[in-house]
C-alpha cells in the first residue's frame, strides 16, 4: 500500500508508483492506435455515409460513469471493511495481552508463550489471505511447545486459535484464571475467530463476475469506438481527447478491480506486513520486550506490502 507524505499538487501529477497507469498503459496505446486509424480512415468511410456523432456516446458515458461509481463504491467498501477487521484484530490482541498480564501468579515465560501464539495468529492470517507459505514466520514466532500442533497443519490459523484456547484452559486448571476472568478472555478469543471469518468471507467471495464482466465489456467497447465519433469535429486532436477520456474510464475500472481483493500485494492493497509488524511492536512493547522490530516506513515497496 502506498502511504506518502503530502506532496505539491504539481509533483503529484507525475507519480507513477501506486497509480494504475502502469496497468492500463498498453490499453491506452491501443486507444491511441484506434484514434490514428480513425483519422486516416475518416476521408474514406465518410464518403460511404458512415458518420458517428458524440450524442450516443454522451448518453452511454453518463451511464458508464454511474455504474463505475457503484463498482468503485462496492470495491472500496470491501477495502474499508478489511481494514476495519484488521484494526479490530489489533485492538482485541492488545486487550487479550492486557488481561493476561494482569493475572496474578502467571510466570513471565507463560506470558511470553501467549504473546508468541498471538503473533503467530496474525502472521498466519496474513499468509492465509495471500495464499503464501507461513512456515518461516510461524517457526520464528510460534512457541516451541506448540510447533507439533501447528506446523504442518492444513489450517494453521484455526489451529492457533485452538492452541490459545488450550493455553487458557491450562491456566484455568492451574487456578490462575477464575471462571469470570476465563469467560472474559474467552470472549476476546471469540472475537478473533469472528475477524478470521470476516477476512475469509472477503477473500473467498468476490463481486459477482457477471456484474464486473458487463461493465468491463461496455467500457472497452466505448473506448474503442470513441475516436470514430470524435474525429469529425476534432480531427488531429482526436488522439489527445480520446486517450484522456479513455484514461478516466479505464483507470476507474482497473482501480475497482484492484480494490476488490484488499489482501493482495498490489500498491493499493492493504499493507498486511506493516499491520503485522505494528501488532508485534505493540505487544512486545506492552511486555517490555526490547528491542522492538523496525517499523515499516511509508512508500517502501517491500516493507509496506
Secondary structure, 3 states (H helix, E strand, C coil): CCCCCCCCHHHHCCCCCCCCHHHHHHHHHHHHHHHHHHHHHHHHHHCCCCCCCCHHHHHHHHHHHHHHHHHHHHHHHHHHHHHHHHHHHHHHHHHHHHHHHCCCCCCHHHHHHHHHHHHHHHHHHHHHHHCCCCHHHHHHHCCHHHHHHHCCCCCHHHHHHHHHHHHHHHHHHCCCCCHHHHHHHHHHHHHHHHHHHHHHHHHHCCCCHHHHHHHHHHHHHHHHHHHHHHHHHHHHHHHHHHHHHHHHHHHHHHHHHHHHCCCCCCCCCCCHHHHHHHHHHHHHHHCCCCCCCCCCCCCCCCCCC
